[in-house]
């Protein structure tokens, strides 16, 4: 369950990364923190205010009852004590005999029965307001001869609590909006030097890749000429292999640099035809590696995207499935309207490596570095992000590895 929650959180973070800029995500996190703090502090203050209010109110009611009971006339003759009460207190008082007979009833108790009442039951009060009632026994010579009740109007009723809650929500929304605007401005100004540095680095990578193309091509041509002489062919072949490796690395670096600045040329793409064509092109590669290609491609699957970039995405996934498979294994390609699955049957990625496979130059196994540069999947991730798509990977020792590109 914990692993599933981590996967969902990672999935949500990747979706947010694809749809919002770094500045927007930072502003949203700051806004969320501010809103949580406002709500938490507001609820704590409202709770404390309510507790203090009721404490003070009950204390005041008890003081009033103590003053009434301090009058000896009340304990001496409860039946007539009501008439002798202070006029300012009289409307809030009800006096009962020990058997519950109502001896005196003030205006506040107008909604209650006038003949007999349970002293420990909540009395029915007159009007629509909320009241609290304190009931105390009247003692005479060690015996209970009656009960006195004092009612107090609750000015902070449920409706007032509801209004305070609404006010808190409105304040939270307004402060949240203000926090988002301020957080966005602050994050943009703070990250501006970082973006400029990243842009310079990308430009350097692109320029360096272009500059390296010419000398590598010249070296390769010179080696081709040298091979015709017949001398040192083994060494020349080894050198040519290294040049080819370096040239391919330069091309990959250039692809990554260009994708960082790419603007997607969106259009309707027949993904069924595209995936079919790319899968067919890789059948020979599967045979060379003693693998079997299994393709299940649904008809009529179209998406809005850049056909050149999507061809590169599909090809990189299939090439990766071929490279990191074992002889006798299977490369599977499944396309439907919702997603694209590309996997192999004998490739396994450890759980600790799953979250890193899309990082540039990351190698799951150092012993496999000669098989690639660790850029293919990074390019897949960038292309998917440019289209607003989502890429996930699952892997197990029994079923192999499956890369899933979700189109929504």
C-alpha positions in Angstrom: 0.0 0.0 0.0 2.8 2.4 0.9 4.5 1.6 -2.4 1.3 2.3 -4.2 0.9 5.7 -2.5 4.5 6.6 -3.5 3.8 5.7 -7.1 0.6 7.8 -7.1 2.5 10.7 -5.6 5.3 10.4 -8.2 2.6 10.1 -10.9 1.0 13.3 -9.7 4.3 15.2 -9.5 5.2 14.1 -13.0 1.8 15.3 -14.3 2.3 18.6 -12.6 5.8 18.9 -14.0 4.5 18.3 -17.5 1.7 21.0 -17.2 3.2 23.7 -15.1 6.5 25.5 -15.0 8.9 25.3 -12.1 7.9 28.8 -11.0 4.2 27.8 -11.0 4.8 24.7 -9.0 6.9 26.6 -6.4 4.1 29.2 -6.1 1.5 26.5 -5.7 3.5 24.8 -3.0 3.9 28.1 -1.2 0.2 28.8 -1.5 -0.7 25.4 -0.2 1.5 26.0 2.9 0.0 29.4 3.5 -3.5 28.1 3.2 -2.9 25.2 5.6 -1.3 27.5 8.1 -4.2 30.0 7.9 -6.8 27.2 8.2 -5.0 25.5 11.1 -4.5 28.7 13.1 -8.0 29.9 12.3 -9.6 26.6 13.5 -7.4 26.6 16.6 -8.4 30.2 17.5 -12.1 29.5 16.8 -12.0 26.4 19.0 -10.2 28.3 21.8 -12.6 31.2 21.5 -15.6 28.9 21.8 -14.2 27.0 24.8 -13.4 30.3 26.6 -16.8 31.7 25.8 -18.6 28.7 27.2 -16.4 28.6 30.3 -17.0 32.2 31.1 -20.7 31.8 30.4 -21.1 28.8 32.7 -19.0 30.5 35.4 -21.4 33.5 35.2 -24.5 31.3 35.5 -23.0 29.4 38.5 -22.3 32.8 40.2 -25.9 33.8 39.6 -27.2 30.6 41.1 -24.9 30.9 44.1 -26.3 34.4 44.8 -29.8 33.0 44.6 -29.1 30.1 46.9 -27.4 32.5 49.4 -30.8 34.0 50.1 -32.2 32.1 53.1 -35.7 32.7 51.9 -35.1 30.4 49.0 -34.2 27.4 51.2 -36.8 28.3 53.9 -39.8 28.5 51.5 -39.0 27.6 47.8 -42.7 28.0 46.9 -42.7 31.8 47.5 -39.0 32.5 46.8 -39.6 33.4 43.2 -41.5 36.5 44.1 -38.7 37.8 46.3 -36.0 37.6 43.6 -34.4 40.7 42.1 -36.5 41.8 39.1 -33.5 41.8 36.8 -32.8 38.1 37.6 -36.4 36.9 37.9 -37.0 36.2 34.1 -34.1 33.8 34.0 -35.1 31.7 37.0 -37.3 28.6 37.5 -37.8 27.0 40.9 -39.0 23.4 41.2 -40.1 21.4 44.2 -38.2 18.2 45.1 -40.9 16.2 43.2 -40.5 18.4 40.0 -43.6 20.6 40.6 -43.0 24.0 39.0 -43.2 26.6 41.9 -42.0 29.5 39.9 -41.2 30.0 36.2 -39.6 33.1 34.6 -40.2 34.3 31.1 -37.2 32.5 29.6 -38.9 29.1 30.5 -42.2 30.1 28.8 -41.9 27.2 26.4 -41.7 24.6 29.1 -44.6 22.8 30.9 -45.9 24.9 33.8 -47.2 22.0 36.0 -44.4 19.5 36.4 -40.9 19.2 35.0 -37.8 17.0 35.2 -35.1 19.1 36.8 -32.4 17.1 35.0 -34.0 17.2 31.5 -33.2 20.0 29.0 -36.1 22.5 29.4 -37.9 23.8 26.4 -37.2 27.5 26.1 -39.2 30.3 24.7 -38.1 31.9 21.4 -35.7 30.7 18.7 -32.4 31.5 20.5 -30.0 29.1 22.2 -29.7 28.8 25.9 -27.7 27.1 28.6 -29.3 26.1 31.9 -27.6 25.5 35.2 -29.6 23.3 37.7 -28.7 23.3 41.4 -30.4 21.6 44.4 -31.9 23.6 47.3 -30.9 22.1 50.6 -32.5 22.6 54.0 -31.3 20.8 57.1 -29.4 18.2 54.9 -32.4 17.4 52.7 -33.2 18.4 49.1 -36.3 20.5 49.2 -36.3 21.7 45.6 -34.2 22.9 42.6 -33.3 26.3 41.2 -32.6 26.7 37.5 -30.9 29.7 35.9 -30.9 30.2 32.1 -28.4 32.1 30.1 -28.7 33.2 26.5 -25.9 31.7 24.2 -24.9 34.6 22.0 -22.3 32.4 20.2 -24.7 29.8 18.7 -24.2 27.3 15.9 -25.1 29.9 13.3 -22.4 32.3 14.5 -19.8 29.4 14.4 -20.9 28.7 10.8 -20.5 32.3 9.8 -17.0 32.4 11.4 -16.1 29.2 9.4 -17.3 30.9 6.2 -15.3 34.0 7.0 -12.2 31.8 7.6 -12.7 30.1 4.2 -13.1 33.4 2.4 -10.0 34.8 4.1 -8.1 31.6 3.2 -9.1 31.9 -0.4 -8.1 35.5 -0.7 -4.8 35.0 1.1 -4.2 31.9 -1.0 -4.7 33.9 -4.2 -2.4 36.7 -3.0 0.2 34.2 -1.9 0.2 32.5 -5.3 0.7 35.9 -7.1 3.5 36.9 -4.7 5.0 33.4 -4.7 5.0 33.4 -8.5 6.7 36.8 -8.8 9.3 35.8 -6.2 10.1 32.5 -7.7 10.4 34.0 -11.2 12.8 36.7 -10.0 14.8 34.1 -7.9 15.0 31.5 -10.7 15.8 33.9 -13.5 19.6 33.5 -13.1 19.1 29.8 -13.0 17.2 29.9 -16.3 19.8 32.1 -17.9 22.6 29.7 -16.8 20.7 26.7 -18.1 20.1 28.5 -21.5 23.8 29.3 -21.8 24.6 25.6 -21.0 22.2 24.4 -23.6 23.6 26.8 -26.1 27.1 25.6 -25.3 26.1 22.0 -25.7 24.5 22.7 -29.0 27.4 24.8 -30.3 29.9 22.2 -29.1 28.0 19.4 -30.8 28.0 21.3 -34.1 31.7 22.1 -33.8 32.6 18.5 -33.1 30.8 17.2 -36.1 33.3 18.6 -38.6 36.5 17.2 -37.1 34.9 13.8 -36.4 33.7 13.6 -40.0 37.2 14.6 -41.2 38.9 11.9 -39.0 36.5 9.3 -40.2 37.2 10.2 -43.9 41.0 10.1 -43.2 40.6 6.6 -41.7 38.7 5.4 -44.7 41.5 6.5 -46.9 44.1 4.9 -44.7 42.2 1.6 -44.7 42.7 1.4 -48.4 46.5 1.1 -48.0 46.1 -2.2 -46.2 48.4 -1.3 -43.4 47.4 -1.3 -39.7 43.8 -2.2 -40.6 43.0 -3.6 -37.2 44.1 -0.5 -35.4 42.4 1.7 -38.0 39.2 -0.2 -37.6 39.3 0.2 -33.8 39.9 3.9 -34.2 37.1 4.2 -36.7 34.8 2.4 -34.2 35.7 5.0 -31.5 35.0 7.8 -34.0 31.7 6.3 -34.8 30.9 6.0 -31.1 31.9 9.7 -30.5 29.9 10.8 -33.5 26.8 9.0 -32.2 27.3 10.6 -28.8 27.5 14.0 -30.4 24.3 13.4 -32.3 22.5 12.3 -29.1 23.7 15.3 -27.2 22.5 17.6 -30.0 19.1 15.9 -29.9 18.8 16.5 -26.2 19.8 20.1 -26.5 17.4 20.7 -29.4 14.5 19.1 -27.5 15.1 21.5 -24.6 14.2 24.3 -26.9 11.8 22.5 -29.2 8.4 23.8 -30.1 6.1 20.9 -31.0 4.7 21.1 -34.6 1.3 19.7 -33.7 -0.9 17.9 -36.2 -3.0 14.8 -36.6 -0.7 11.8 -36.6 -1.8 8.3 -37.7 -0.1 6.5 -34.8 -1.2 3.1 -36.0 0.7 3.5 -39.2 3.7 5.2 -37.5 4.1 2.5 -34.8 3.6 -0.3 -37.5 6.4 1.2 -39.6 8.8 1.7 -36.8 8.2 -1.8 -35.4 8.8 -3.3 -38.9 12.1 -1.5 -39.2 13.3 -3.1 -35.9 12.3 -6.7 -36.9 15.8 -7.4 -38.3 17.5 -6.0 -35.2 15.4 -8.4 -33.1 16.5 -11.3 -35.3 20.2 -10.3 -34.9 19.7 -10.4 -31.2 17.8 -13.7 -31.3 14.6 -12.0 -30.1 11.0 -12.3 -31.2 8.9 -9.2 -32.0 5.2 -9.4 -31.0 3.1 -6.4 -32.1 -0.6 -5.8 -31.3 -1.5 -2.6 -32.9 -5.1 -1.4 -33.0 -6.5 0.3 -36.1 -7.5 3.9 -36.3 -5.4 5.3 -33.5 -4.7 9.0 -34.1 -3.2 11.6 -31.8 -2.3 15.2 -32.0 1.4 15.5 -32.1 4.7 16.0 -34.0 5.2 13.0 -36.3 9.0 13.3 -36.4 9.3 13.4 -32.6 6.8 10.6 -32.1 8.7 8.4 -34.5 11.9 9.0 -32.5 10.0 8.2 -29.2 8.7 4.9 -30.5 12.0 4.0 -32.1 14.0 4.8 -28.9 11.6 2.6 -26.8 11.9 -0.4 -29.1 15.7 0.0 -29.4 15.9 0.1 -25.6 13.7 -3.1 -25.3 16.0 -4.8 -27.8 19.3 -3.7 -26.1 18.4 -4.8 -22.6 16.9 -8.1 -23.5 18.4 -11.6 -23.5 18.6 -14.1 -26.4 15.3 -16.0 -26.7 13.3 -13.2 -25.2 10.4 -11.2 -26.7 10.0 -7.6 -27.6 6.3 -6.6 -27.3 4.6 -3.5 -28.8 1.0 -2.8 -27.9 -0.9 0.2 -29.1 -4.5 1.2 -28.3 -6.4 4.4 -28.1 -5.3 5.2 -24.5 -1.6 4.3 -24.5 1.4 2.7 -26.0 3.2 -0.3 -24.3 6.8 -1.3 -25.3 8.5 -4.0 -23.3 10.8 -6.9 -23.2 10.4 -10.3 -21.5 13.9 -10.7 -20.0 14.9 -7.2 -18.9 14.7 -6.4 -15.2 15.1 -3.0 -13.5 15.5 -2.9 -9.7 13.0 -0.8 -7.8 15.7 1.6 -6.7 16.6 2.3 -10.3 13.0 2.8 -11.7 12.8 6.4 -10.7 16.1 7.2 -12.4 15.8 5.5 -15.8 14.7 8.8 -17.5 17.7 10.8 -16.2 20.3 11.6 -18.9 23.4 9.3 -18.9 21.9 7.1 -16.2 23.0 3.4 -16.5 21.1 0.8 -14.6 24.1 -1.5 -14.7 27.6 -0.1 -15.1 28.6 -3.3 -17.0 26.2 -2.3 -19.8 27.6 1.1 -20.6 29.0 0.0 -23.9 25.4 -0.6 -25.1 24.4 3.0 -25.1 24.9 6.5 -23.6 21.8 6.6 -21.3 20.2 9.3 -23.4 17.5 7.3 -25.3 15.0 7.2 -22.5 15.8 10.8 -21.5 14.8 11.8 -25.0 11.6 9.7 -24.7 10.7 11.5 -21.5 11.3 15.0 -23.1 9.2 14.2 -26.1 6.4 12.9 -24.0 6.5 16.0 -21.8 6.4 18.2 -24.9 3.1 16.5 -25.9 1.7 16.6 -22.4 1.9 12.9 -22.1 3.0 10.7 -19.2 5.6 7.9 -19.3 5.7 5.2 -16.6 7.8 2.0 -16.3 7.0 -1.3 -14.5 9.5 -4.1 -14.1 9.6 -7.6 -12.5 12.0 -10.5 -12.8 9.2 -12.7 -14.0 7.5 -10.5 -16.5 10.3 -8.2 -17.7 10.1 -4.5 -18.2 7.2 -2.5 -19.7 7.3 1.2 -20.7 3.8 2.8 -20.9 3.2 6.1 -22.7 -0.2 7.4 -21.7 -1.8 9.9 -24.1 -3.7 11.8 -21.4 
